[in-house]
């Protein structure tokens, strides 16, 4: 049986185990479903806390709210991807939705990278150049940075709309992921995304945090709460860049390369594809890493979160406790 994920030389080989097909059918729906549940609950809660309780908004608040919105946009596509892979690669929603789901996956990926980079730059200015700290916290800088991030992310990902294809084989419609489309185009395009969308921001983030660490090592109160929080923020963002984003970019390049070389051994081809499949939800799991990031961003999120849910619990107690209602009714007017 022919397969749109391989060249003819590999798809005609009968002695190769379809390990990648098993990964798509069982691993992707389970992982995407889990990310969807945790991401929706966590990010809606975070957005409510920012909108209802966090005051005043600073530049970092605006960046974090835009990061939440980017993650919630990705949540829209996850049910469709989960359903698609649970049906064993059978797409029924048309080319526009196919392209949308692939677009929004990569938009979330590179949008998150850009917002995390902006947060690192703003933190660098606040710590290393404290004379400019008050200026960098003003909302207009956060707004300008977010507009730039959205524009750059859309520009980086927009070619996907013209290149993502659906293929019909053996009475089944496939919605191909980026690395499974035209390899002659995707090979240079993926390197542009890797260099401009990942490596350049990674270098910027590393430089910012290298300078921040040098500053934090100096002076008194090395173990103050602000410095501990800053170190935790550094570890969390660098973990996102290395654990979530690095394997995806390496394996995507390897996957496209094997498609450009039809003489590749069929088992190697399938194992590379399987590894690439594993890396995709791991890249998306940055959504879960972002949740503790909100408490470290320096905009009083943790305090606002506690106050909001204490207030909710108090309202629940008052409306469901008959003793409180009785005493309230006897209270003098």
VMD Tcl script that draws the C-alpha trace (Angstrom):
set ca {
  {0.00 0.00 0.00}
  {1.35 3.42 -0.92}
  {2.10 5.95 1.78}
  {2.32 9.76 1.33}
  {4.97 10.03 4.03}
  {7.69 8.25 2.05}
  {9.20 8.11 -1.38}
  {8.24 5.31 -3.68}
  {11.47 3.41 -3.03}
  {10.71 3.19 0.68}
  {6.95 2.76 0.55}
  {7.27 -0.28 -1.64}
  {9.48 -2.07 0.89}
  {7.52 -4.76 2.72}
  {9.96 -5.74 5.48}
  {9.80 -2.43 7.40}
  {7.76 -2.05 10.58}
  {5.39 0.92 10.51}
  {6.51 2.12 13.94}
  {5.74 5.72 12.99}
  {2.12 4.84 12.14}
  {1.70 3.34 15.61}
  {3.16 6.49 17.18}
  {0.72 8.70 15.28}
  {-2.30 6.61 16.12}
  {-1.70 6.13 19.87}
  {0.96 8.56 21.08}
  {-0.18 11.80 19.41}
  {-3.89 11.68 20.42}
  {-3.02 10.87 24.05}
  {-0.35 13.57 24.31}
  {-2.32 16.25 22.44}
  {-5.43 15.47 24.49}
  {-3.50 15.88 27.74}
  {-1.94 19.16 26.61}
  {-5.40 20.40 25.61}
  {-6.99 19.70 29.00}
  {-4.12 21.14 31.06}
  {-3.59 24.05 28.65}
  {-7.22 25.15 28.54}
  {-7.69 25.03 32.32}
  {-4.34 26.64 33.09}
  {-4.40 29.40 30.48}
  {-8.03 30.40 30.98}
  {-7.33 30.64 34.71}
  {-4.20 32.71 34.05}
  {-6.07 35.04 31.67}
  {-8.85 35.58 34.24}
  {-6.30 36.41 36.94}
  {-4.53 38.92 34.66}
  {-7.76 40.59 33.52}
  {-9.60 40.62 36.85}
  {-6.97 40.95 39.57}
  {-3.54 42.06 38.32}
  {-3.20 45.85 38.68}
  {-1.44 47.88 37.46}
  {-0.37 46.31 34.19}
  {3.28 46.68 33.28}
  {5.19 45.80 30.13}
  {5.87 42.28 31.44}
  {2.15 41.82 32.12}
  {1.30 42.66 28.51}
  {3.90 40.18 27.24}
  {2.56 37.43 29.48}
  {-1.06 38.09 28.46}
  {-0.07 37.83 24.81}
  {1.72 34.56 25.58}
  {-1.50 33.27 27.18}
  {-3.53 34.31 24.12}
  {-1.05 32.55 21.80}
  {-1.37 29.36 23.83}
  {-5.17 29.57 23.83}
  {-5.18 29.97 20.05}
  {-3.21 26.75 19.81}
  {-5.81 25.04 22.00}
  {-8.36 25.59 19.20}
  {-6.42 23.28 16.87}
  {-5.70 20.45 19.32}
  {-9.15 18.76 19.24}
  {-8.93 18.59 15.43}
  {-5.42 17.10 15.52}
  {-6.42 14.63 18.24}
  {-9.45 13.50 16.24}
  {-7.41 13.25 13.02}
  {-4.70 11.02 14.46}
  {-7.18 8.89 16.42}
  {-8.80 8.09 13.05}
  {-5.43 6.85 11.77}
  {-4.64 9.81 9.50}
  {-8.09 10.43 8.06}
  {-8.80 14.14 7.52}
  {-12.39 15.17 6.82}
  {-12.39 18.93 7.39}
  {-11.01 20.30 4.12}
  {-7.85 22.06 3.04}
  {-8.48 25.35 4.91}
  {-8.76 23.66 8.30}
  {-5.80 21.43 7.45}
  {-3.63 24.45 6.76}
  {-5.00 26.30 9.77}
  {-4.09 23.51 12.21}
  {-0.55 23.27 10.81}
  {-0.21 27.06 10.77}
  {-1.39 27.54 14.35}
  {0.97 24.82 15.66}
  {4.00 26.62 14.24}
  {2.63 30.04 15.10}
  {2.35 29.01 18.75}
  {5.88 27.58 18.63}
  {7.61 30.62 17.15}
  {5.29 33.12 18.82}
  {6.15 31.60 22.21}
  {9.86 31.77 21.40}
  {9.55 35.46 20.51}
  {7.53 36.37 23.60}
  {9.97 34.50 25.87}
  {12.83 36.34 24.15}
  {11.12 39.69 24.75}
  {10.60 38.81 28.39}
  {14.31 37.97 28.67}
  {15.33 41.28 27.07}
  {13.06 43.27 29.38}
  {14.42 41.39 32.39}
  {17.97 42.07 31.20}
  {17.32 45.80 31.00}
  {15.65 45.87 34.43}
  {18.51 43.99 36.16}
  {21.65 45.01 34.26}
  {20.60 48.62 33.53}
  {18.51 49.57 36.58}
  {18.49 53.26 35.61}
  {16.22 52.29 32.70}
  {14.07 49.91 34.75}
  {11.23 52.38 35.28}
  {11.07 53.25 31.60}
  {11.11 49.63 30.39}
  {8.17 48.77 32.67}
  {5.88 51.25 30.93}
  {3.01 49.66 29.04}
  {3.84 51.22 25.69}
  {7.08 49.23 25.43}
  {5.30 45.97 26.16}
  {2.61 46.81 23.60}
  {5.19 47.69 20.95}
  {7.18 44.51 21.63}
  {4.08 42.32 21.34}
  {2.96 43.95 18.07}
  {6.44 43.28 16.68}
  {6.34 39.65 17.90}
  {2.97 38.99 16.27}
  {4.12 40.54 13.00}
  {7.39 38.59 12.89}
  {5.69 35.29 13.80}
  {3.05 35.72 11.07}
  {5.74 36.63 8.52}
  {7.80 33.56 9.45}
  {4.89 31.12 9.22}
  {2.79 32.58 6.38}
  {4.44 30.41 3.64}
  {2.82 27.37 5.26}
  {-0.57 28.34 3.86}
  {0.67 27.86 0.31}
  {2.77 24.75 0.95}
  {0.72 22.51 3.27}
  {-1.08 19.92 1.15}
  {-3.69 17.22 1.48}
  {-3.21 13.93 -0.34}
  {-5.75 11.26 -1.17}
  {-4.53 7.66 -1.28}
  {-6.47 4.41 -0.90}
  {-9.76 6.21 -0.11}
  {-8.11 8.19 2.70}
  {-7.34 11.92 2.90}
  {-4.09 12.92 4.60}
  {-3.38 16.36 6.10}
  {0.40 16.42 5.82}
  {2.58 18.05 8.46}
  {5.23 20.58 7.44}
  {8.12 18.09 7.15}
  {6.03 15.70 5.03}
  {5.30 18.21 2.29}
  {7.45 19.14 -0.71}
  {11.01 18.51 0.61}
  {12.65 20.69 -2.07}
  {10.87 23.71 -0.59}
  {10.73 22.61 3.04}
  {14.48 21.94 3.34}
  {15.61 25.59 2.91}
  {12.44 26.95 4.53}
  {12.90 24.82 7.65}
  {16.46 26.12 8.00}
  {15.21 29.70 7.76}
  {12.74 28.94 10.56}
  {15.43 27.20 12.61}
  {17.98 30.01 12.30}
  {15.72 33.06 12.49}
  {12.95 31.59 14.60}
  {14.98 29.54 17.09}
  {18.78 29.94 17.03}
  {18.89 33.76 16.95}
  {16.39 34.07 19.85}
  {18.30 31.37 21.75}
  {21.55 33.33 21.42}
  {19.78 36.52 22.57}
  {18.26 34.74 25.57}
  {21.60 33.17 26.55}
  {23.42 36.50 26.31}
  {20.75 38.25 28.38}
  {20.81 35.65 31.13}
  {24.59 35.42 31.13}
  {24.73 39.13 31.93}
  {21.90 38.82 34.47}
  {23.70 36.01 36.29}
  {26.91 38.06 36.44}
  {25.02 40.97 37.99}
  {23.15 38.75 40.46}
  {26.45 37.36 41.75}
  {27.55 40.81 42.84}
  {26.51 42.88 45.80}
  {24.69 42.07 49.05}
  {21.51 40.04 49.52}
  {22.49 37.35 47.05}
  {19.69 35.13 48.35}
  {16.92 37.74 48.33}
  {13.52 36.62 47.08}
  {13.81 38.70 43.90}
  {17.13 37.14 42.97}
  {15.89 33.62 43.69}
  {12.87 34.30 41.48}
  {15.10 35.67 38.74}
  {17.27 32.54 38.80}
  {14.20 30.32 38.63}
  {12.92 32.33 35.67}
  {16.25 31.83 33.87}
  {16.18 28.07 34.46}
  {12.56 27.76 33.31}
  {12.99 29.71 30.06}
  {16.24 27.97 29.15}
  {14.54 24.62 29.86}
  {11.80 25.55 27.38}
  {14.39 26.42 24.73}
  {16.51 23.29 25.22}
  {14.04 20.56 26.24}
  {11.01 21.61 24.20}
  {12.35 23.40 21.13}
  {15.80 21.93 20.42}
  {14.81 18.27 19.71}
  {11.98 19.39 17.44}
  {14.23 21.50 15.20}
  {16.95 18.85 14.97}
  {14.54 16.02 14.18}
  {12.51 18.08 11.72}
  {15.68 18.78 9.72}
  {16.67 15.11 9.84}
  {13.17 14.06 8.76}
  {13.22 16.35 5.71}
  {16.73 15.21 4.83}
  {15.70 11.55 4.74}
  {12.89 12.48 2.36}
  {15.39 14.20 0.09}
  {17.52 11.04 -0.08}
  {15.39 8.15 -1.47}
  {18.29 5.72 -1.00}
  {17.85 5.98 2.80}
  {17.23 2.62 4.45}
  {13.51 2.16 5.03}
  {13.84 1.33 8.75}
  {16.02 4.40 9.35}
  {13.44 6.44 7.49}
  {10.64 5.19 9.72}
  {12.58 5.59 12.97}
  {13.53 9.16 12.06}
  {9.88 9.87 11.32}
  {8.86 8.27 14.63}
  {11.39 10.41 16.53}
  {10.09 13.52 14.76}
  {6.54 12.54 15.75}
  {7.66 12.25 19.39}
  {9.25 15.70 19.27}
  {6.11 17.51 18.10}
  {4.05 17.26 21.32}
  {7.24 17.86 23.32}
  {7.60 21.17 21.45}
  {3.96 21.96 22.27}
  {4.46 21.12 25.94}
  {6.02 24.58 26.39}
  {2.39 25.57 27.04}
  {2.58 23.68 30.34}
  {6.04 25.10 31.13}
  {4.54 28.58 30.67}
  {2.11 28.10 33.57}
  {4.70 28.40 36.39}
  {6.34 31.16 34.35}
  {3.46 33.49 35.17}
  {4.26 33.40 38.89}
  {7.90 34.34 38.17}
  {7.29 37.19 35.72}
  {7.36 39.90 38.39}
  {3.84 41.30 37.92}
  {2.26 40.12 41.22}
  {0.51 37.22 39.50}
  {0.94 34.83 42.44}
  {-0.57 37.26 44.92}
  {-3.43 38.07 42.52}
  {-4.09 34.35 41.97}
  {-4.31 33.69 45.73}
  {-6.56 36.71 46.31}
  {-8.89 35.75 43.47}
  {-9.46 32.21 44.66}
  {-9.67 33.18 48.32}
  {-12.46 35.55 47.28}
  {-14.16 32.79 45.30}
  {-13.96 30.39 48.24}
  {-15.34 33.03 50.58}
  {-18.32 33.67 48.28}
  {-18.94 29.91 48.06}
  {-18.77 29.60 51.86}
  {-21.17 32.47 52.44}
  {-23.78 31.31 49.95}
  {-23.70 27.67 51.15}
  {-23.28 28.04 54.92}
  {-26.66 28.27 56.72}
  {-25.10 29.61 59.94}
  {-23.59 32.54 58.07}
  {-26.91 33.22 56.29}
  {-28.77 33.10 59.60}
  {-26.40 35.55 61.27}
  {-26.51 37.81 58.21}
  {-30.29 37.94 58.33}
  {-30.22 38.89 62.03}
  {-27.69 41.65 61.50}
  {-29.04 45.15 62.32}
  {-29.83 47.39 59.37}
}
mol new
graphics top color blue
foreach p $ca { graphics top sphere $p radius 0.5 }
foreach p [lrange $ca 0 end-1] q [lrange $ca 1 end] { graphics top cylinder $p $q radius 0.2 }
display resetview
